[in-house]
Amino acid sequence: MNRELMEALDILEKEKNISKETLLEAIEQSLIQACKNHFGKADNVHVTIDPKTCDFSVYADRTVVEFVEDPALEISLADAQKINTNAELGDVVKVEIHSKEFGRIATQNAKNVILQKIREEERRVLYDQYYGIEKEVVTGIVQRVMGKNISINLGKADAVLSENEQVKGENFQPTQRVKVYILEVKDTPKGPRILVSRTHPGLVKRLFESEVAEVRDGTVEIKSIAREAGSRTKIAVWSNDPDVDPVGACVGMNGARVGAVVNELCGEKIDIINWDENPAILIENSLSPAKVIAVMADPDDKTALVVVPDYQLSLAIGKEGQNARLAAKLTGYKIDIKSETQARESGDFYDYDEDEEYEEYEEDDEYLYDEGEGEEAEAESYEDEE
């Protein structure tokens, strides 16, 4: 039994998480490569390794000939009969090769083959490990700031938090622990390249899953998330159990659950609303905390007219149009918000019938928000508000 080799393989298996079978395969390849370097060819070389004892043997198939022209492939009759007394001309005999006979260069090349295989397996194991937790939240330690990017150690590999995935206003110091969302894991020759984020909406979802048992077990579903990182997030939740209040479950007693998420996001405000299949009710909920008089939604065009009391117009739009923007992202509708007075003057609103979910309306450009609209739409809202 080759105890030294077995102990070495056991240590590598534990430390590098590389299977013993893979290491034995690397040793086999290295021995074949050493034979090739020593004899010039290795097509007739066979290596056998016992995985239980780690004993190995190297054999070369050689043809018995009267006159040897190629020692790597042929053997004389006299030498063949020393191995097998019944050997005759034209037979193929197995000749054992002792690894001690290899020269320094052949031995060094064999060593390099094993080291290269170990490095490749290390990269593969790391890639598989982190690829398996892609789209998950992990805790890392800030290593160093590289220009505008931040290097974060995740344990066995370093991740990159790029400038675009950082929340404005958040400053991290070396050795600080931080939770990040794994965006993507790429396989590269130098090992896995891991990209992480602090701005992705998935970070909020995963944090709620870790804090709220009902979300984790599927009783409460997070149907939609709209986020402006560092400022505000709106999430729409739905309960599969009529006895469970989805909003209350996410908020927790005295706001403990949502408070833990807010603390992790450095004070980012979070609005939790009830999801509804009826788009009009969903849009009304999404504009919370503003009160809504009427919602006229067109599910085909994904547009909606929302009428709010005159004194609630600024609240519905939000600071710099944020409330309306997030509501549009959350619901997927273009939302046209008008005060009650504006709606009556334009003829879009007369008497609201609670039983009528959808009404035809003439689209106006005032307070029109959707995911793609930016400063121009915000400017229109403030100009009309003034």
Summary of the structure (lengths in Angstrom):
residues: 386
radius of gyration: 34.8
end to end distance: 89.1
largest distance: 114.6
contacts: 1164
relative contact order: 0.06
helix: 40%
strand: 27%
